[in-house]
Amino acid sequence: MSHTYPFPEPVIIDAEVFTELPAALRRTGQPSYWAEKNRRGAPADSFLEGPSFDRAGNLYFVDIPFGRVFRASPSGQITQITEYDGQPNGLKIHQDGRIFLADYQNGIMQLDPATGGVTKALGDADTESFKGCNDLHFGSDGALYFTDQGQTGLQDPSGRVWKWQMDSGRLECMIDRVPSPNGLVLDLAEHVLFLAVTRANAVWRLPISPSGRVNKAGLFIQFSGGRAGPDGLALTSDGGVVVCQTGMGLVWVHNALGQPIAVIRSPRGLGTTNCAFGGPEGRTLFITESDSGSILKAELPKDLGITGAPMFSGC
């Protein structure tokens, strides 16, 4: 008996390795507090996250356990930009070129790529400590949206999403009952915030009212299986949502209705943590694969008509 689905089966795309950390930059055998607490002491020579392009086509990304930020040239040559006392997880570039980090240990940090200097931009919410900042996203007005994940999950659904107007200093909590908020991205009209909720294995849809409040928060996509869940997100030029499903080694490309139209498979590990659109036509997805310390890339077929949405950043 045949079955007819309400939408076509997603196109399967196999990613390839764009570049990977060379042996000289891997901290093989070096202990880290992050690995001790998050990997039960299992060794980790790196854990890559936070890919983001600058205007010159360089890809910046972070290494959480060792507090490092790297830059890969368009040809894939990796340079270490800085190492500092922190746990950087997300990285985004402001439209004026400033680089910001969501740091689990320190809050929101600012990086000077010329000197490697890292300074604190926002360390707390009116003296209340953050739980542990995870990822960040800029709106067209320069507002910074970021997730405050900490150790939240189904056992403690108290993760938060913040909006910080850097020019005025205004900081507001948009939602504070989330079991592990992670990657986030605004829709094209900036009326909806899509939010990866890792421990619930889901992506939420957060409508933003004209007053700036989140109303009628709902479930947008529900996943199943894997060792983790949705992590980093990206937006397509037609309003679709790209979801990195870490723990499954997959990246899903959805249309604006949340229907899967393509799925990208990792040729390495299962740690597909985050992604960013790049390439000359903006239809190549670059993916951090954290298990192997590599950056993957996957070119979306032209007949899908999918490119990355323009970012309000330095890319």
C-alpha positions, 0 to 999 in steps of 0.5 A, a space after each residue: 500500500 502506497 502512502 502519499 505525504 503532504 510534501 515531497 521527501 527532503 533532498 539528501 545532501 552529503 556534506 564534505 570537509 571544508 577544513 579542520 583544526 590541525 594537530 598543532 591547534 588541538 589540545 590533545 591530552 590537555 584537561 579542561 574544566 569544561 570537559 570534566 563537567 560536560 564530558 565526565 572527564 572524557 578527553 576533548 581536544 576542542 569543541 567548535 561552535 559559533 560560525 559567522 562570516 565577516 565581509 571579507 569571507 573569513 569564517 570565525 568560530 570558537 572553541 568552548 573548552 579552551 576559550 579560543 577564537 579562530 578564523 578560517 580564510 576562504 581557502 580554509 587556512 585556520 588562524 588562532 585569533 585569541 585565547 582567554 579565560 572563558 567558555 565562548 559558545 556563540 559568535 556574531 559580527 555586528 554590522 559595524 564590524 565588532 565581534 561579540 561572543 556569548 560566553 557561558 562563563 562570563 556573559 556577553 563579551 566583545 572581541 577585537 580581531 586586530 589585537 585579540 583582546 576580549 573585554 566584557 560587554 554585558 556581564 549580568 542583568 542588573 547584578 543578577 548573574 546569567 545562567 550561562 549564555 549560549 548563542 546570539 543574534 542581531 536584529 536590523 536595529 542593532 539589538 542583540 538577542 541572546 539565550 541564557 541556557 545554563 544547565 536548564 532542561 526538562 528538569 528545570 525549564 527556567 532558561 531565558 531569552 534576552 534582548 539587549 539594546 546596546 545603544 540605550 543599555 535597555 535589557 529585557 527578558 523576553 521569555 523565562 520558562 524554556 528548557 534549554 534555549 540555544 540557537 535563535 534567529 528572527 524571521 524576515 519581518 522580525 515579527 517572530 523569533 525562532 528558538 532551538 530548545 535543545 532538551 525538548 528536542 524542538 524549535 519554538 516559534 515566539 511571536 513578538 507583539 508591537 509592544 515587544 512582548 512575546 505572546 502565544 509562544 508555540 511549537 514550530 518543529 518537533 524532532 525525535 531521537 539523538 543524544 541532544 537536539 536542535 542547536 544552531 539555527 539559520 534563516 533562508 532568503 525565503 523565510 525557511 529555518 535551517 536547524 542543526 540537529 546535534 547528536 544526529 549528525 544532521 542539518 535540516 533545511 525547512 521552508 517557511 511552514 516548517 516542512 523539511 525540504 533538504 537534509 544534510 548528512 555529516 561525513 564525520 561525527 554526530 556533533 553538527 552544532 551550528 551553521 552559517 551561509 556563505 560562498 559566492 552565491 550564498 547557498 553553501 552551508 558551513 557547519 561546525 562538527 564538534 566531535 571531529 573538530 572540523 568545519 563541513 560545507 554543503 552546497 544546496 542544489 540550485 533547483 531548490 532556489 535556497 540561499 541564506 538570508 542577509 544578516 544584519 551583521 558584519 558579513 
